[in-house]
């Protein structure tokens, strides 16, 4: 099977590694990712052949991510069935996430998409999509 075109890894630069571990580390673990690498200033979690890195690089120019600027807007993950999405959304605030678009939840992406949109303290957005 060819891996051409599939993601190898994603690297997110964060302003506070400890906060990123608390929010992103929890979420990735809940989605089935496992700790992969750890070094001063960074961590990664893997699922299959793809991994996600969070790094507090000294070369970054800001401590806050702005999803409304050019660049990454959000990451979208398959999150299981509707009850799994609901459970993650309910537990997320204890790990530094807030529910976005609460007035339209769980159909903020449109009538055909059951999802939870979450934002962490550093401004990173994730979309947790339920299987249909």
N, C-alpha and C positions, 0 to 999 in steps of 0.2 A: 504494500500500500504506500503510495506516494504521500509525502508530507508537504509537497509543494503547495504554497498558498496558505497553509495553516499557520496559526500563531505559534511562535517559539516562546516568547515571553513578552510581558508588559512591565515597564519600569515607571513607577510613580515617585517623583521627588516630593517629599513632605517636609513641613516646617518643624514637626515635632515627632520623632520616631516613636516615643512611648505612646502618644495619643493614637498614632496610626496603628500600632500593634493592638491597642485596646479595641479600636473600631474595626479596622480592616482585618486584623488577625482573627477576631471573633467571627466575623462574617465569612471569611474564607474557610475557616474550620467548619462552620455550620453547613457550608456548601460542599464539603468533602475534600477540600484542599488539605494537605499536610505540610508541616514545616519542612523546608527544603535546605535553605542556607541561612547562616547567621554570621554577621561580622560587625565590627564597630561601625555604627552609622547605618546599618541596613539589615533587612530580613527578607526572606522570600518563602512562598508557599507554592506547592506544585499540585497539579491535578493532571494525570496522564502525562503527556509530553510537553505541556505548557506550564509555565510558572509565572507568578506575579511577584514583582520586587517592590518594596517600599524602601526608600533611601533618604536619609537626611544628609544630602550632599553639601559640602562646604561651598560648592560652585553655584548653588541656587541663588536667584536674585530676589526672592520673596519667601516669606514664611506661610503665605496663604494661597491656596488654589482658587482661581476665579473661573468657574465653569462657563461663564458668559463671554470670556475673552477667546480669541482664536486658540485652538488647541483642543485638548480633551474636554468634552462636555460631560460624558458619563460612561460608565461600564454597565453592560446589561448581562445578567446571568440567568440561565435556566435555573429555576429554584424548586422544581417539583410540582406537585398539584396545588390547588387553591388553598387547602388547609396548611400546607407547608409555607406558602407565601404569607398567609395570615399569621402563622406562628412566628416566623422571622420578623415580620413587621411589629408584632406585639413585644417581642423580646429586644428589638434593636435599640430603643431608648436607653436601656440599662448599659449599653455598650458605646454610647456617644453618638447615636444616630437620631435624626428626627424625621418624621414622616412628612414628605412634601405633598403639595396638592391635596391636602386632607379632604377638602370639599368635593373632590372628584374621585377619591380613592374608592375602590380599586380599579376604576376605569379611566384614570387620568390620561392614559395613552390612546383612548378610544374605546368604543363599545365592544370591540372584538378582542381586546387585550386585557387580561386580568393580571395586574402587576402592582407592586409596591415600589414607590420611588422614595429613596432615602438619601439624606445628606448628612455627612459627619461634620464634626467641629471644624475641620480644616477646609470645608467647602467641596469635598469630593462627593459626587452623586453616583448612586448605583440604582439600577432598575432590576427588580427581582420578578421575573416573568413566570407565570404559572403555565404548565402544560395544558393544552386544550384537548 
